[in-house]
Amino acid sequence: MYLEELFGLGGKVAIVTGGGQGIGQVVAVGLAKAGAEVVITCRHGADETVRLIEEAGGKGYYVQCDVTSEESVDKALAEIMEKSGRIDVLFNNAGICYHKGTFEASIDDWKEVIDTNLTGEYIMARAVGKIMIDKGIAGSIINMASMSGTIVNIPQWQAAYNASKAGVIHLSKSLAIEWAQTGVRVNSISPGYVATPMSIDPNFVEPELMAAWMPLMPMGRMAKPEELIPAILYLASPAAGYTTGSDIIVDGGYSVQ
Ligand SMILES: NC(=O)c1ccc[n+]([C@@H]2O[C@H](COP(=O)([O-])OP(=O)(O)OC[C@H]3O[C@@H](n4cnc5c(N)ncnc54)[C@H](O)[C@@H]3O)[C@@H](O)[C@H]2O)c1
C-alpha cells in the first residue's frame, strides 16, 4: 500500500514514444503494470506491445506518430486527449543511431539523427508540456538520453548520436528549470548498452563490434531493458515530486571507469 502511494500510477495516462519494440515496449508494459493507461506512439504500429500490456492485465492503445513532424505530433496528441482526456507522463524514448566515421557520414545522416533524437524529443516535450501546463497537470516528462551524452563510445564512431544525447541531457535540464514552477517535472535517463534491436541486431551491430564492447562493460554484460523500468517508474511517480532536472545514469558503471 505504501509502495502504491509512492510509486503507483493508477488513474494516470502515460505516453511512450517508439514503443513498438525495444526499451519502449518493455517500459510501456512496466508503466501499465504500475497502473497507468499507456499510449504507445510510433511510426509503424505496436500490436505486440498492446498485446503484452493486455496480457499483463493493463490498459493501452496505439497511436501513429512520427516525432520528427510537428503535424504528426499535434494530430497524435489531439487523438490521445480525445480518447484519454489527460496526459500525466511522457517517456520520450524514440531514437535512432548510425555507426559511421565523420567523413563517411553525410550531412543528411547527421540531420536524421539530430532531427529524431534531439529535435524529436523537443517537439514532443514542448507539445506535451503545453497540454500539461494548460490543464494544470503536475506531469512528468522523462527524456531518453544515453551514457553517450557523457562518454564517447568506442570503437564505433557515432558523433551525431553522442551529440544528440548530450543535447537531450541539457535540454531536459533547461525545460526543468523553465517549467519548475508549473508542476511539470523534466528529467532524463542515461542507460549504457541495453540488449535491444539497436544494440544486438546483427544487421546493425557486427559480431566484432559486440566482442569489442563486452570487455568495456564493468558488469560483463549489457542491461536487460527491464532493468530500466524502476528508474523510469520513479521519475514518473509521485515519489519523484522534488526531482527535476536530473539525469539518472543506469549504465552498470560504464561511465565511471
Ligand atoms: N539500446 C541501447 O543500447 C541504448 C542505450 C542508451 C540509450 N538508448 C536509447 O533508447 C531509445 C530506444 O532505443 P532501443 O534500443 O529500444 O532502440 P530500437 O531501435 O529497438 O527502438 C527505437 C524505437 O524508436 C522508433 N522511432 C525511430 N524514429 C522514430 C520517429 N521519427 N518517430 C517515432 N518513432 C521513431 C523506432 O521505430 C523504434 O520503435 C533510443 O532513444 C536510444 O537512443 C538505447
The ligand as an ORCA input file, in Angstrom:
! r2SCAN-3c Opt
* xyz 0 1
  N      19.868      0.030    -26.872
  C      20.808      0.725    -26.253
  O      21.919      0.229    -26.011
  C      20.518      2.138    -25.807
  C      21.381      2.726    -24.868
  C      21.127      4.039    -24.441
  C      20.044      4.728    -24.950
  N      19.235      4.126    -25.867
  C      18.127      4.915    -26.389
  O      16.908      4.266    -26.060
  C      15.914      4.604    -27.020
  C      15.246      3.336    -27.514
  O      16.247      2.552    -28.127
  P      16.109      0.982    -28.381
  O      17.411      0.374    -28.031
  O      14.860      0.465    -27.791
  O      16.046      1.040    -29.972
  P      15.046      0.385    -31.024
  O      15.643      0.658    -32.342
  O      14.743     -1.013    -30.631
  O      13.719      1.259    -30.804
  C      13.622      2.581    -31.196
  C      12.191      2.915    -31.486
  O      12.097      4.285    -31.894
  C      11.234      4.342    -33.021
  N      11.491      5.538    -33.826
  C      12.607      5.864    -34.505
  N      12.437      7.028    -35.163
  C      11.173      7.447    -34.870
  C      10.392      8.578    -35.240
  N      10.854      9.513    -36.084
  N       9.138      8.692    -34.737
  C       8.645      7.754    -33.910
  N       9.314      6.647    -33.547
  C      10.565      6.502    -34.024
  C      11.527      3.058    -33.777
  O      10.519      2.763    -34.715
  C      11.604      2.074    -32.622
  O      10.299      1.643    -32.249
  C      16.623      5.418    -28.107
  O      16.411      6.795    -27.887
  C      18.089      5.059    -27.891
  O      18.943      6.069    -28.338
  C      19.449      2.855    -26.306
*
